[in-house]
Amino acid sequence: MANLINGFPFDSGDFADDSDVALVRIRDILASDFETYVPASKVPRSVMIRDGDVVIGMDGDFNSVYWQRGAAALNQRLCLLRANAAADARYLAYTLPTELAKINEVTYSTTVKHLSSEQVRRIKLWAPDVQGQARIADFLDRDTAKIDALIDKQGALISALGERRVAAIESVLLSKGAPSALGHFVSALPGYAFDSDGFSANPDGGVRLLRGVNVKPGSTDWAEVVHWPADALQGLGAYLLKPNDVVLGLDRPFIAGGTRVALIQGSDLPCLLLQRVLRLRARQNMDPRYLALLLMTRAFQEYATPEFTGVSVPHLSDKQVRSFSARIPVLEVQRSMAEAVYGTIAGIDALIGKAQRTIELAQERRAALITAAVTGRLDISTGEVA
């Protein structure tokens, strides 16, 4: 149905903020703007993306997209599918995410998951003739556009509420005290690189692992859970979290809604700290709730964003977090500020949670619609599922 083309290992020394050809890296697949460019003389013609190609990220979440952003160069650790006469490229783009998700689900890694070209080539799809594919793609174009509009609207609401949340925090967390590095107020511990072969979805006899996916702005989320055997905890006591520990997602720490930072509650325990999540434990001169709020401020975001490292997934190190400097007041003032802020933002958090749930339901509806259409279970003339 398609020819597969792998990306090219461009030399990072040729990267520029503005040059001849936009370069598509993992982080650019779902973005709206390009961050990196390369000289045209350095780009093999074979790795130029065309509108209508299906671009696939081969690290991380295995994202894919039907390309409509003009000519660009394909970096390494991505591939593209170029439909042949037997396929409608839009149909491929609608079908592939479900198949890639299946591969992702059975691929374990303590750091970043990897997809191979051969795994993509081996994917088998239910597919009518190309005219039938086009009819299904036309139907999905219309119906998913309505769902996407709803998702975009709720996403904009979450971003606006996140800004309101930060403003509410900063209106109370006035800068008092002398500037000091955060490391003077906390102990920091990066998560442990647990062997993914030991992961289990079965909670019997296991302890939950706190992964990056479980850390949301202001709270933990256990919708996706893996466990580590309780009888294999010897030597891992330091990675057992305690109430009032503050956890920070080091990969993509800033998302819509704010910083991926949460205060550990009793209901989260017992759980173990996995790699790519940082545990911050307040010392006697720091209130844990104040610490969590401090990491939600624009001041921390503005400090941390230029510190990102990593080509495919932007992330922070524990040293960079500990080096963050702020004017931190005495403990009694921290406590009174934290009490005031949490009372103020509770209503905002409830609204954010409602919008997130709306998005989740819309995404589920979108995925179910696509799956039914591309597996032949949906009669696109009536909209009824067989």
PyMOL commands that set and color helices and strands:
alter all, ss='L'
color gray80, all
select helices_A, chain A and resi 12-14+26-28+40-42+45-47+89-105+117-121+130-172+182-184+196-198+212-214+230-232+237-239+266-268+288-294+298-307+318-322+331-374
alter helices_A, ss='H'
color red, helices_A
select strands_A, chain A and resi 2-6+21-24+37-38+48-49+54-57+64-66+72-74+78-83+179-181+186-190+206-210+215-216+219-220+227-229+246-249+254-255+258-259+261-263+271-273+277-282+325-327+378-379+384-385
alter strands_A, ss='S'
color yellow, strands_A
deselect
rebuild
show_as cartoon
